[in-house]
Amino acid sequence: MGTLRTERILVKPANDNYKAVKIACRRAKSVRNSANYIIRQSFFSEDEKIKSHSQADKQLKREKGIYKILPAAGSQRVIQVLGADWKGYFEARKEYRKNPDKFEKKPKPPKYKKDASTFVMGRHGFKIVDGYVHRAKALNIKPFKMMSCRNQKQNSKAGIETTVQDIRFVPVGKAYFIEVVHQTQEKPKYLLDRKNALGIDLGINNLATIVSNQQGVHPVLINGRIIKSVNANTIKTVPVSGHTGKALTLKVNP
């Protein structure tokens, strides 16, 4: 059984995919907010049963308009993530009623997104060829390189055929992260041999002294006097004001 890991790729304004990623996140916000509106309306209504994310998904599919601004797999996955957020809210609310002291404040239902929302595409919406991710043409995303997987076909079966589970576009300030959620093979567990020892002693004149009881591992002594001297000289000649951030010149008496 494997472990889920996340590979992150930073997308800045100069990146070829920046504009397309930005549009995808804004469209994801619209899809998420539309589905959230349906759920919140039922949640705050006294006469209506709370709708699930799957019911909201079906309703938006019938209305067609907002659902089609993203590939169907993308809209569906965005709403599934919203459903997970609502599930987390209900679990937190239940726990809050039992143990309110565990919380700093009362849990609140998922809110609407203002500018952009995380766009999520499951394994049905992309394929990986020679280490490059190819996405739906509707998003105008150019193939981009990733390190976690070499090849994976679109609509791969869950389990053995699937390494990459999700690909997410996450807004961070004026930039974005492409997050590749992938599964790694579980590494074998190594037992520590408590007879093996390595000692590290940190100091000033001797920055570090390292010794081991293993044959072939030679002691290491790192001289810290040079660093100490440079640091002392820098403090004397280029002090910096904490208020203005400007370099000050102080006269030092010999």
VOROLUM-288040 format. One line per field, with one value per residue: x, y, z of N, C-alpha, C in turn; residue in three letters; chain. Coordinates in nm, 2 decimals. Example, Ala and Ser with C-alpha at 12.3 -4.5 7.8 and 13.67 -1.06 7.14 Angstrom:
REM VOROLUM-288040
npx <- (1.32	1.28)
npy <- (-0.57	-0.22)
npz <- (0.78	0.71)
capx <- (1.23	1.37)
capy <- (-0.45	-0.11)
capz <- (0.78	0.71)
cpx <- (1.32	1.29)
cpy <- (-0.33	0.00)
cpz <- (0.78	0.79)
rest <- (ALA	SER)
kette <- (A	A)
This chain:
REM VOROLUM-288040
npx <- (0.08	0.05	0.17	0.03	0.16	0.26	0.35	0.47	0.44	0.55	0.37	0.43	0.36	0.51	0.50	0.41	0.16	0.03	-0.19	-0.40	-0.42	-0.51	-0.76	-0.89	-0.90	-1.06	-1.30	-1.35	-1.41	-1.66	-1.82	-1.80	-1.91	-2.17	-2.27	-2.24	-2.42	-2.67	-2.66	-2.63	-2.87	-3.06	-2.97	-3.00	-3.27	-3.58	-3.78	-3.69	-3.50	-3.16	-2.95	-2.73	-2.39	-2.39	-2.65	-2.66	-2.47	-2.61	-2.82	-2.70	-2.60	-2.83	-2.91	-2.71	-2.57	-2.36	-2.22	-2.08	-1.87	-1.63	-1.45	-1.65	-1.55	-1.39	-1.57	-1.73	-1.54	-1.46	-1.70	-1.72	-1.51	-1.61	-1.82	-1.68	-1.58	-1.82	-1.89	-1.68	-1.75	-1.99	-1.91	-1.73	-1.91	-2.07	-1.89	-1.83	-2.06	-2.05	-1.80	-1.72	-1.50	-1.28	-1.26	-1.17	-1.36	-1.71	-1.78	-1.82	-2.03	-1.92	-1.80	-1.86	-1.64	-1.42	-1.23	-1.08	-1.08	-0.96	-0.89	-0.97	-0.88	-0.96	-0.85	-0.98	-0.96	-0.72	-0.41	-0.08	0.21	0.52	0.62	0.50	0.21	-0.10	-0.38	-0.74	-0.85	-1.02	-0.94	-0.71	-0.45	-0.11	0.09	0.27	0.57	0.63	0.75	0.66	0.54	0.57	0.42	0.07	-0.25	-0.55	-0.86	-0.77	-0.78	-0.87	-0.63	-0.39	-0.33	-0.32	-0.12	-0.10	-0.34	-0.50	-0.49	-0.42	-0.50	-0.38	-0.45	-0.22	-0.16	-0.05	0.04	0.04	0.00	0.07	-0.05	0.04	-0.10	0.00	0.06	0.29	0.51	0.51	0.78	1.04	1.06	1.32	1.51	1.66	2.00	2.10	2.36	2.51	2.65	2.66	2.81	2.75	2.89	2.82	2.97	3.16	3.43	3.52	3.32	3.17	3.20	3.25	3.20	3.22	3.14	3.18	3.38	3.60	3.48	3.58	3.68	3.55	3.64	3.52	3.64	3.55	3.64	3.71	3.46	3.35	3.52	3.47	3.20	3.20	3.35	3.18	2.96	3.07	3.14	2.92	2.65	2.30	2.00	1.72	1.48	1.47	1.59	1.82	2.17	2.40	2.68	2.92	3.15	3.42	3.61	3.96)
npy <- (-0.12	0.22	0.57	0.89	1.16	1.50	1.68	2.00	2.27	2.58	2.85	3.14	3.48	3.50	3.25	3.02	2.90	3.05	3.24	3.07	2.89	3.08	3.15	2.91	2.87	3.09	3.02	2.78	2.89	3.01	2.78	2.64	2.82	2.84	2.58	2.58	2.77	2.65	2.44	2.59	2.74	2.55	2.46	2.67	2.70	2.64	2.47	2.29	2.00	1.95	1.97	1.75	1.74	1.60	1.62	1.89	1.89	1.75	1.92	2.15	2.04	1.99	2.25	2.34	2.58	2.72	2.49	2.41	2.58	2.47	2.17	1.88	1.68	1.84	2.03	1.85	1.74	1.96	2.02	1.79	1.82	2.05	1.92	1.75	1.95	2.04	1.81	1.79	2.02	1.95	1.73	1.87	2.04	1.86	1.76	1.99	2.05	1.85	1.88	2.17	2.31	2.24	2.40	2.71	2.88	2.88	2.64	2.72	2.71	2.62	2.90	3.14	3.18	3.45	3.57	3.36	3.01	2.68	2.47	2.15	1.85	1.52	1.18	1.13	1.34	1.40	1.30	1.14	1.16	1.05	1.19	1.43	1.63	1.61	1.80	1.87	2.01	2.22	2.40	2.52	2.46	2.42	2.13	2.02	1.96	1.71	1.53	1.31	1.09	0.89	0.78	0.77	0.67	0.83	0.83	0.62	0.31	0.30	0.23	-0.01	0.09	0.36	0.63	0.91	1.09	1.33	1.65	1.97	2.32	2.58	2.89	3.13	3.42	3.64	3.44	3.09	2.75	2.44	2.15	1.82	1.54	1.24	0.88	0.70	0.41	0.21	0.25	0.02	-0.07	0.03	-0.10	0.06	0.04	0.04	0.03	0.17	0.49	0.85	1.15	1.50	1.80	2.13	2.45	2.76	2.86	2.62	2.53	2.29	1.97	1.64	1.30	0.95	0.61	0.42	0.22	0.35	0.59	0.90	1.14	1.48	1.81	2.14	2.45	2.74	2.99	3.16	3.23	3.35	3.57	3.72	3.78	3.94	4.16	4.25	4.34	4.55	4.74	4.76	4.82	4.79	4.98	4.90	5.03	5.19	5.04	5.12	5.13	5.20	5.40	5.36	5.49	5.32	5.28	5.20)
npz <- (0.00	-0.08	-0.02	-0.01	-0.18	-0.26	-0.53	-0.61	-0.84	-0.92	-1.06	-1.22	-1.33	-1.57	-1.67	-1.93	-1.90	-1.72	-1.76	-1.85	-1.62	-1.43	-1.53	-1.52	-1.24	-1.16	-1.29	-1.16	-0.91	-0.97	-1.03	-0.79	-0.61	-0.71	-0.67	-0.40	-0.32	-0.37	-0.18	0.06	0.06	0.11	0.35	0.53	0.52	0.67	0.60	0.41	0.32	0.38	0.11	-0.07	-0.20	-0.43	-0.52	-0.57	-0.78	-0.98	-1.02	-1.13	-1.36	-1.50	-1.55	-1.70	-1.79	-1.61	-1.54	-1.76	-1.81	-1.73	-1.81	-1.79	-1.61	-1.45	-1.33	-1.19	-1.01	-0.86	-0.73	-0.58	-0.40	-0.26	-0.14	0.04	0.21	0.33	0.46	0.65	0.80	0.92	1.08	1.25	1.37	1.51	1.69	1.82	1.97	2.15	2.28	2.33	2.43	2.29	2.08	1.93	1.84	1.72	1.47	1.13	0.83	0.50	0.32	0.05	-0.22	-0.31	-0.50	-0.65	-0.68	-0.57	-0.84	-0.94	-1.09	-1.15	-1.22	-1.45	-1.62	-1.74	-1.90	-1.89	-2.06	-2.13	-1.91	-1.92	-1.86	-2.00	-2.06	-2.06	-2.37	-2.36	-2.16	-2.25	-2.16	-2.18	-2.24	-1.95	-1.76	-1.52	-1.22	-1.09	-1.21	-1.50	-1.72	-1.77	-1.85	-1.97	-1.78	-1.62	-1.43	-1.09	-0.84	-0.92	-1.18	-1.15	-1.06	-1.03	-0.86	-0.84	-0.99	-0.90	-0.92	-0.74	-0.60	-0.49	-0.36	-0.61	-0.77	-0.87	-0.76	-0.92	-0.81	-0.79	-0.69	-0.59	-0.57	-0.38	-0.37	-0.08	0.14	0.25	0.60	0.81	1.07	1.35	1.45	1.76	1.85	1.69	1.68	1.66	1.74	1.78	1.86	1.91	1.89	1.95	1.89	1.79	1.55	1.50	1.63	1.53	1.59	1.57	1.65	1.46	1.25	1.01	0.98	1.01	1.26	1.26	1.26	1.27	1.20	1.37	1.41	1.20	1.08	1.31	1.34	1.10	1.13	1.36	1.27	1.07	1.23	1.36	1.15	0.97	1.10	1.13	1.14	1.32	1.30	1.06	0.87	0.73	0.66	0.91	1.01	1.25	1.48	1.59	1.87	1.90)
capx <- (0.00	0.13	0.15	0.00	0.25	0.22	0.45	0.42	0.50	0.51	0.33	0.43	0.30	0.59	0.48	0.32	0.03	-0.03	-0.33	-0.50	-0.44	-0.58	-0.89	-0.94	-0.93	-1.18	-1.42	-1.37	-1.48	-1.80	-1.88	-1.81	-2.01	-2.31	-2.31	-2.25	-2.55	-2.78	-2.65	-2.65	-3.01	-3.13	-2.92	-3.07	-3.42	-3.65	-3.88	-3.63	-3.40	-3.03	-2.91	-2.60	-2.31	-2.43	-2.78	-2.62	-2.41	-2.71	-2.90	-2.62	-2.59	-2.95	-2.92	-2.61	-2.49	-2.24	-2.15	-2.00	-1.75	-1.52	-1.47	-1.74	-1.48	-1.34	-1.68	-1.77	-1.44	-1.47	-1.82	-1.69	-1.43	-1.70	-1.89	-1.59	-1.58	-1.94	-1.88	-1.59	-1.82	-2.09	-1.83	-1.68	-2.03	-2.11	-1.79	-1.84	-2.18	-2.01	-1.68	-1.70	-1.37	-1.17	-1.26	-1.16	-1.49	-1.81	-1.76	-1.92	-2.04	-1.83	-1.84	-1.84	-1.50	-1.43	-1.16	-1.05	-1.09	-0.88	-0.94	-0.93	-0.91	-0.93	-0.77	-1.06	-0.95	-0.58	-0.32	0.06	0.29	0.67	0.65	0.43	0.07	-0.18	-0.51	-0.85	-0.82	-1.11	-0.87	-0.59	-0.33	-0.01	0.15	0.38	0.65	0.62	0.85	0.61	0.49	0.62	0.30	-0.06	-0.36	-0.67	-0.96	-0.70	-0.85	-0.82	-0.55	-0.26	-0.30	-0.32	-0.02	-0.15	-0.48	-0.56	-0.41	-0.49	-0.44	-0.41	-0.41	-0.14	-0.13	-0.06	0.09	-0.04	0.08	0.01	-0.02	0.02	-0.12	0.04	0.08	0.42	0.52	0.56	0.92	1.06	1.10	1.46	1.53	1.79	2.10	2.13	2.50	2.58	2.64	2.72	2.79	2.78	2.90	2.83	3.04	3.19	3.56	3.50	3.18	3.11	3.29	3.16	3.27	3.14	3.20	3.19	3.51	3.61	3.42	3.68	3.63	3.55	3.64	3.50	3.69	3.45	3.71	3.70	3.32	3.33	3.59	3.39	3.07	3.24	3.39	3.06	2.88	3.14	3.15	2.79	2.53	2.17	1.90	1.60	1.37	1.47	1.65	1.93	2.30	2.46	2.83	2.95	3.29	3.46	3.74	4.05)
capy <- (0.00	0.34	0.69	1.00	1.28	1.62	1.76	2.14	2.34	2.72	2.91	3.28	3.55	3.48	3.11	3.01	2.85	3.14	3.29	2.95	2.85	3.18	3.14	2.78	2.89	3.18	2.94	2.69	2.97	3.02	2.65	2.61	2.92	2.81	2.46	2.61	2.85	2.55	2.37	2.68	2.78	2.44	2.45	2.78	2.69	2.56	2.38	2.21	1.91	1.99	1.90	1.70	1.80	1.52	1.68	2.02	1.86	1.71	2.04	2.23	1.97	2.01	2.39	2.34	2.70	2.74	2.37	2.39	2.67	2.39	2.04	1.81	1.61	1.94	2.08	1.74	1.72	2.08	2.01	1.69	1.89	2.12	1.82	1.72	2.07	2.04	1.69	1.84	2.11	1.87	1.66	1.97	2.09	1.76	1.76	2.12	2.03	1.76	1.93	2.31	2.36	2.20	2.49	2.85	2.95	2.79	2.61	2.78	2.63	2.67	3.03	3.17	3.23	3.59	3.59	3.24	2.88	2.57	2.39	2.01	1.76	1.39	1.10	1.12	1.46	1.42	1.18	1.17	1.09	1.08	1.28	1.56	1.62	1.67	1.82	1.89	2.12	2.34	2.48	2.58	2.43	2.35	2.02	2.07	1.85	1.68	1.43	1.20	0.98	0.89	0.76	0.73	0.69	0.90	0.74	0.50	0.25	0.33	0.12	-0.04	0.17	0.50	0.69	1.04	1.08	1.45	1.76	2.09	2.46	2.65	3.03	3.18	3.56	3.66	3.32	2.97	2.62	2.32	2.04	1.68	1.44	1.11	0.77	0.63	0.28	0.22	0.21	-0.08	-0.01	0.00	-0.09	0.13	-0.04	0.13	0.02	0.27	0.63	0.97	1.26	1.63	1.90	2.26	2.55	2.89	2.85	2.50	2.54	2.16	1.85	1.52	1.18	0.83	0.48	0.33	0.21	0.42	0.73	0.98	1.26	1.60	1.94	2.25	2.57	2.85	3.12	3.25	3.29	3.44	3.70	3.79	3.83	4.05	4.27	4.31	4.41	4.68	4.83	4.79	4.79	4.83	5.03	4.82	5.12	5.24	4.94	5.17	5.10	5.31	5.40	5.39	5.50	5.22	5.31	5.09)
capz <- (0.00	-0.10	0.06	-0.09	-0.17	-0.34	-0.61	-0.63	-0.95	-0.91	-1.19	-1.20	-1.44	-1.69	-1.72	-2.05	-1.85	-1.61	-1.79	-1.85	-1.49	-1.37	-1.58	-1.46	-1.09	-1.15	-1.33	-1.05	-0.81	-1.01	-1.02	-0.65	-0.55	-0.76	-0.60	-0.25	-0.30	-0.36	-0.05	0.17	0.07	0.17	0.49	0.61	0.50	0.78	0.54	0.31	0.37	0.33	-0.02	-0.07	-0.31	-0.55	-0.57	-0.63	-0.90	-1.08	-1.05	-1.21	-1.48	-1.57	-1.59	-1.81	-1.81	-1.53	-1.53	-1.89	-1.82	-1.71	-1.86	-1.70	-1.50	-1.36	-1.25	-1.10	-0.90	-0.78	-0.64	-0.48	-0.29	-0.18	-0.05	0.15	0.30	0.41	0.55	0.76	0.88	1.00	1.18	1.35	1.45	1.60	1.80	1.90	2.06	2.26	2.35	2.28	2.48	2.20	1.96	1.97	1.80	1.67	1.33	1.03	0.71	0.39	0.26	-0.09	-0.26	-0.36	-0.63	-0.72	-0.60	-0.62	-0.95	-0.92	-1.20	-1.12	-1.32	-1.57	-1.69	-1.79	-1.92	-1.87	-2.16	-2.12	-1.80	-1.95	-1.83	-2.11	-2.00	-2.15	-2.46	-2.33	-2.07	-2.32	-2.08	-2.26	-2.16	-1.85	-1.71	-1.37	-1.19	-1.00	-1.29	-1.64	-1.81	-1.72	-1.95	-1.92	-1.72	-1.56	-1.32	-0.95	-0.79	-0.98	-1.30	-1.12	-0.97	-1.00	-0.82	-0.87	-1.02	-0.85	-0.94	-0.61	-0.60	-0.38	-0.39	-0.75	-0.84	-0.85	-0.75	-0.97	-0.72	-0.84	-0.58	-0.64	-0.47	-0.39	-0.31	0.06	0.15	0.36	0.73	0.85	1.21	1.39	1.53	1.87	1.88	1.61	1.74	1.60	1.83	1.73	1.96	1.85	1.97	1.89	1.83	1.71	1.51	1.52	1.64	1.50	1.61	1.56	1.70	1.35	1.18	0.88	0.99	1.08	1.33	1.19	1.34	1.18	1.26	1.37	1.44	1.08	1.08	1.42	1.31	0.99	1.19	1.45	1.19	1.01	1.33	1.39	1.04	0.90	1.18	1.07	1.23	1.32	1.27	0.93	0.78	0.67	0.72	0.99	1.03	1.38	1.50	1.69	1.93	1.90)
cpx <- (0.09	0.10	0.13	0.10	0.20	0.34	0.40	0.51	0.45	0.48	0.33	0.38	0.38	0.57	0.38	0.18	-0.04	-0.17	-0.43	-0.53	-0.53	-0.73	-0.96	-0.98	-1.05	-1.31	-1.45	-1.45	-1.63	-1.88	-1.90	-1.91	-2.15	-2.36	-2.33	-2.38	-2.66	-2.78	-2.68	-2.80	-3.09	-3.09	-2.99	-3.22	-3.48	-3.74	-3.82	-3.51	-3.26	-2.99	-2.76	-2.52	-2.35	-2.56	-2.75	-2.56	-2.51	-2.80	-2.83	-2.60	-2.71	-2.96	-2.81	-2.51	-2.35	-2.15	-2.05	-1.89	-1.62	-1.55	-1.56	-1.67	-1.43	-1.45	-1.72	-1.67	-1.44	-1.59	-1.79	-1.61	-1.51	-1.78	-1.81	-1.58	-1.70	-1.94	-1.79	-1.66	-1.92	-2.02	-1.78	-1.80	-2.08	-2.02	-1.80	-1.95	-2.14	-1.90	-1.65	-1.56	-1.26	-1.16	-1.24	-1.29	-1.58	-1.78	-1.86	-1.92	-1.95	-1.89	-1.82	-1.69	-1.52	-1.36	-1.13	-1.06	-1.00	-0.95	-0.88	-0.97	-0.87	-0.87	-0.85	-1.03	-0.81	-0.51	-0.18	0.13	0.43	0.70	0.58	0.28	0.00	-0.33	-0.62	-0.82	-0.90	-1.04	-0.75	-0.47	-0.23	0.05	0.27	0.44	0.63	0.71	0.79	0.57	0.54	0.50	0.18	-0.17	-0.47	-0.78	-0.89	-0.78	-0.79	-0.74	-0.42	-0.23	-0.28	-0.21	-0.06	-0.30	-0.55	-0.45	-0.49	-0.42	-0.48	-0.36	-0.34	-0.09	-0.15	0.00	0.00	0.05	0.00	0.05	-0.05	0.02	-0.10	0.06	0.22	0.42	0.57	0.70	0.94	1.10	1.23	1.46	1.66	1.87	2.14	2.28	2.57	2.55	2.71	2.70	2.83	2.78	2.92	2.89	3.07	3.33	3.57	3.35	3.10	3.22	3.21	3.25	3.17	3.21	3.21	3.33	3.50	3.54	3.51	3.62	3.64	3.55	3.63	3.54	3.59	3.51	3.69	3.56	3.29	3.40	3.51	3.27	3.10	3.27	3.27	2.97	2.94	3.13	3.01	2.67	2.41	2.07	1.77	1.48	1.36	1.52	1.77	2.06	2.35	2.61	2.86	3.10	3.33	3.60	3.83	4.08)
cpy <- (0.12	0.46	0.80	1.11	1.38	1.68	1.89	2.20	2.48	2.78	3.06	3.35	3.53	3.34	3.11	2.97	2.94	3.18	3.18	2.90	2.95	3.17	3.02	2.80	2.99	3.10	2.84	2.76	2.98	2.89	2.62	2.70	2.88	2.68	2.49	2.69	2.75	2.48	2.47	2.73	2.67	2.42	2.55	2.78	2.59	2.45	2.28	2.13	1.96	1.90	1.86	1.76	1.72	1.58	1.81	2.00	1.83	1.83	2.13	2.17	1.99	2.16	2.42	2.46	2.71	2.61	2.35	2.49	2.59	2.25	1.96	1.74	1.72	2.00	1.98	1.73	1.84	2.07	1.90	1.74	1.97	2.03	1.77	1.83	2.07	1.92	1.73	1.93	2.04	1.79	1.75	2.02	1.99	1.75	1.88	2.11	1.94	1.82	2.07	2.37	2.33	2.31	2.63	2.93	2.84	2.76	2.68	2.71	2.70	2.80	3.03	3.22	3.36	3.60	3.47	3.12	2.78	2.49	2.25	1.93	1.62	1.31	1.09	1.24	1.49	1.29	1.23	1.09	1.14	1.19	1.42	1.53	1.69	1.68	1.85	2.02	2.24	2.44	2.56	2.57	2.36	2.24	2.07	1.95	1.83	1.56	1.30	1.08	1.00	0.88	0.72	0.76	0.76	0.80	0.61	0.44	0.28	0.20	0.11	0.06	0.32	0.54	0.83	1.04	1.21	1.55	1.89	2.22	2.54	2.79	3.07	3.32	3.59	3.55	3.21	2.85	2.52	2.21	1.90	1.58	1.30	1.01	0.71	0.50	0.29	0.17	0.11	-0.01	-0.06	0.01	-0.03	0.03	0.06	0.13	0.13	0.41	0.73	1.09	1.39	1.73	2.04	2.36	2.68	2.88	2.73	2.49	2.40	2.06	1.73	1.40	1.06	0.71	0.38	0.33	0.28	0.55	0.81	1.10	1.38	1.72	2.06	2.38	2.68	2.98	3.22	3.32	3.38	3.58	3.78	3.85	3.95	4.17	4.34	4.39	4.55	4.78	4.86	4.75	4.84	4.87	4.94	4.90	5.16	5.14	4.99	5.14	5.22	5.29	5.45	5.40	5.41	5.26	5.19	5.05)
cpz <- (0.00	-0.01	-0.04	-0.07	-0.27	-0.40	-0.64	-0.74	-0.94	-1.05	-1.16	-1.33	-1.57	-1.75	-1.83	-2.01	-1.75	-1.64	-1.79	-1.71	-1.41	-1.41	-1.52	-1.31	-1.08	-1.19	-1.22	-0.94	-0.84	-1.00	-0.87	-0.58	-0.59	-0.68	-0.45	-0.22	-0.29	-0.23	0.06	0.18	0.14	0.32	0.58	0.60	0.61	0.72	0.44	0.37	0.31	0.21	-0.01	-0.19	-0.44	-0.61	-0.63	-0.77	-1.01	-1.12	-1.15	-1.35	-1.57	-1.63	-1.69	-1.81	-1.74	-1.53	-1.65	-1.90	-1.79	-1.78	-1.75	-1.58	-1.40	-1.27	-1.15	-0.98	-0.81	-0.68	-0.54	-0.36	-0.20	-0.08	0.07	0.26	0.39	0.51	0.67	0.85	0.97	1.11	1.29	1.43	1.55	1.72	1.88	2.00	2.18	2.35	2.29	2.32	2.39	2.09	2.01	1.94	1.74	1.52	1.24	0.90	0.60	0.33	0.11	-0.11	-0.33	-0.50	-0.71	-0.62	-0.66	-0.73	-0.93	-1.04	-1.15	-1.23	-1.45	-1.67	-1.75	-1.82	-1.91	-1.98	-2.15	-2.02	-1.82	-1.93	-1.94	-2.05	-2.10	-2.24	-2.42	-2.24	-2.13	-2.24	-2.17	-2.17	-2.07	-1.79	-1.56	-1.35	-1.13	-1.08	-1.44	-1.74	-1.73	-1.82	-1.88	-1.88	-1.67	-1.45	-1.19	-0.91	-0.86	-1.10	-1.27	-1.02	-0.93	-0.98	-0.87	-0.91	-0.98	-0.89	-0.82	-0.62	-0.48	-0.41	-0.54	-0.83	-0.81	-0.83	-0.83	-0.88	-0.78	-0.72	-0.64	-0.53	-0.49	-0.32	-0.17	0.07	0.27	0.49	0.77	1.01	1.25	1.47	1.64	1.91	1.80	1.67	1.66	1.70	1.76	1.84	1.89	1.95	1.90	1.82	1.74	1.68	1.54	1.53	1.63	1.51	1.60	1.61	1.59	1.28	1.04	0.88	1.07	1.15	1.25	1.28	1.25	1.26	1.25	1.39	1.32	1.07	1.19	1.40	1.20	1.05	1.28	1.38	1.12	1.10	1.36	1.28	0.97	0.99	1.10	1.17	1.21	1.28	1.12	0.82	0.70	0.74	0.79	1.00	1.17	1.40	1.62	1.74	1.93	2.05)
rest <- (MET	GLY	THR	LEU	ARG	THR	GLU	ARG	ILE	LEU	VAL	LYS	PRO	ALA	ASN	ASP	ASN	TYR	LYS	ALA	VAL	LYS	ILE	ALA	CYS	ARG	ARG	ALA	LYS	SER	VAL	ARG	ASN	SER	ALA	ASN	TYR	ILE	ILE	ARG	GLN	SER	PHE	PHE	SER	GLU	ASP	GLU	LYS	ILE	LYS	SER	HIS	SER	GLN	ALA	ASP	LYS	GLN	LEU	LYS	ARG	GLU	LYS	GLY	ILE	TYR	LYS	ILE	LEU	PRO	ALA	ALA	GLY	SER	GLN	ARG	VAL	ILE	GLN	VAL	LEU	GLY	ALA	ASP	TRP	LYS	GLY	TYR	PHE	GLU	ALA	ARG	LYS	GLU	TYR	ARG	LYS	ASN	PRO	ASP	LYS	PHE	GLU	LYS	LYS	PRO	LYS	PRO	PRO	LYS	TYR	LYS	LYS	ASP	ALA	SER	THR	PHE	VAL	MET	GLY	ARG	HIS	GLY	PHE	LYS	ILE	VAL	ASP	GLY	TYR	VAL	HIS	ARG	ALA	LYS	ALA	LEU	ASN	ILE	LYS	PRO	PHE	LYS	MET	MET	SER	CYS	ARG	ASN	GLN	LYS	GLN	ASN	SER	LYS	ALA	GLY	ILE	GLU	THR	THR	VAL	GLN	ASP	ILE	ARG	PHE	VAL	PRO	VAL	GLY	LYS	ALA	TYR	PHE	ILE	GLU	VAL	VAL	HIS	GLN	THR	GLN	GLU	LYS	PRO	LYS	TYR	LEU	LEU	ASP	ARG	LYS	ASN	ALA	LEU	GLY	ILE	ASP	LEU	GLY	ILE	ASN	ASN	LEU	ALA	THR	ILE	VAL	SER	ASN	GLN	GLN	GLY	VAL	HIS	PRO	VAL	LEU	ILE	ASN	GLY	ARG	ILE	ILE	LYS	SER	VAL	ASN	ALA	ASN	THR	ILE	LYS	THR	VAL	PRO	VAL	SER	GLY	HIS	THR	GLY	LYS	ALA	LEU	THR	LEU	LYS	VAL	ASN	PRO)
kette <- (A	A	A	A	A	A	A	A	A	A	A	A	A	A	A	A	A	A	A	A	A	A	A	A	A	A	A	A	A	A	A	A	A	A	A	A	A	A	A	A	A	A	A	A	A	A	A	A	A	A	A	A	A	A	A	A	A	A	A	A	A	A	A	A	A	A	A	A	A	A	A	A	A	A	A	A	A	A	A	A	A	A	A	A	A	A	A	A	A	A	A	A	A	A	A	A	A	A	A	A	A	A	A	A	A	A	A	A	A	A	A	A	A	A	A	A	A	A	A	A	A	A	A	A	A	A	A	A	A	A	A	A	A	A	A	A	A	A	A	A	A	A	A	A	A	A	A	A	A	A	A	A	A	A	A	A	A	A	A	A	A	A	A	A	A	A	A	A	A	A	A	A	A	A	A	A	A	A	A	A	A	A	A	A	A	A	A	A	A	A	A	A	A	A	A	A	A	A	A	A	A	A	A	A	A	A	A	A	A	A	A	A	A	A	A	A	A	A	A	A	A	A	A	A	A	A	A	A	A	A	A	A	A	A	A	A	A	A	A	A	A	A	A	A	A	A	A	A	A	A	A	A	A	A)
